[in-house]
Amino acid sequence: MAGVSENTGEVKPIYVRVSRAQEVFGLHRSTIYRLSARGKITIHKLGAVALVRVDEMERLIEGRTGEAAA
């Protein structure tokens, strides 16, 4: 599943693997799992794959953690 960015017309993923989130957001894998353990983000498991929501990571990084998801 993906959304289309209004600014560029590019397809923006809704979920990314934790390994990809490391690259995109510049956070170490253990930091992402620590954030999940603290309840700051949710890691969704699909079999052996661990996924995080891109918008949730963006809100966390931008300091908008209290906002409801769109």
C-alpha positions as CSV (number, residue, x, y, z in Angstrom):
1,M,0.0,0.0,0.0
2,A,1.3,3.5,-0.8
3,G,0.1,7.0,-1.0
4,V,1.0,9.6,-3.7
5,S,2.8,12.7,-2.6
6,E,0.9,15.9,-3.7
7,N,4.2,17.9,-4.1
8,T,6.1,15.5,-6.4
9,G,3.6,12.9,-7.6
10,E,5.9,10.2,-6.3
11,V,4.5,7.1,-4.6
12,K,5.3,7.2,-0.9
13,P,5.2,3.9,1.0
14,I,2.9,3.6,4.0
15,Y,5.0,0.9,5.6
16,V,8.7,0.2,5.3
17,R,10.8,-2.7,6.7
18,V,12.8,-1.8,9.8
19,S,16.0,-2.3,7.8
20,R,14.8,0.3,5.2
21,A,13.7,2.7,8.0
22,Q,17.3,2.7,9.2
23,E,18.4,4.0,5.9
24,V,15.6,6.5,5.4
25,F,15.5,8.0,8.8
26,G,19.1,7.5,9.9
27,L,18.3,5.6,13.0
28,H,20.1,2.4,14.2
29,R,17.9,-0.8,14.2
30,S,18.2,-1.1,18.0
31,T,17.0,2.5,18.4
32,I,13.9,1.7,16.3
33,Y,13.2,-1.3,18.5
34,R,13.8,0.7,21.7
35,L,11.3,3.4,20.5
36,S,8.8,0.6,20.0
37,A,9.5,-0.8,23.5
38,R,8.9,2.6,24.9
39,G,5.6,2.9,23.1
40,K,6.7,5.8,20.8
41,I,6.2,3.8,17.6
42,T,4.6,0.4,16.7
43,I,6.4,-2.3,14.9
44,H,4.0,-4.5,12.9
45,K,5.1,-8.1,12.3
46,L,4.1,-9.9,9.1
47,G,5.7,-13.3,9.4
48,A,9.4,-12.7,9.8
49,V,9.1,-9.1,8.4
50,A,9.1,-6.2,10.8
51,L,7.4,-3.1,9.4
52,V,7.0,0.5,10.7
53,R,4.6,3.2,9.4
54,V,6.4,6.0,7.5
55,D,4.0,8.7,8.8
56,E,4.5,7.5,12.4
57,M,8.3,7.8,12.1
58,E,8.0,11.2,10.5
59,R,5.8,12.5,13.3
60,L,8.2,11.1,15.9
61,I,11.2,12.8,14.2
62,E,9.4,16.1,13.7
63,G,8.2,16.1,17.3
64,R,4.5,15.6,16.5
65,T,4.1,12.4,18.5
66,G,0.8,13.6,20.1
67,E,-1.1,14.0,16.9
68,A,-3.6,11.4,15.7
69,A,-2.8,9.4,12.6
70,A,-4.5,10.6,9.4
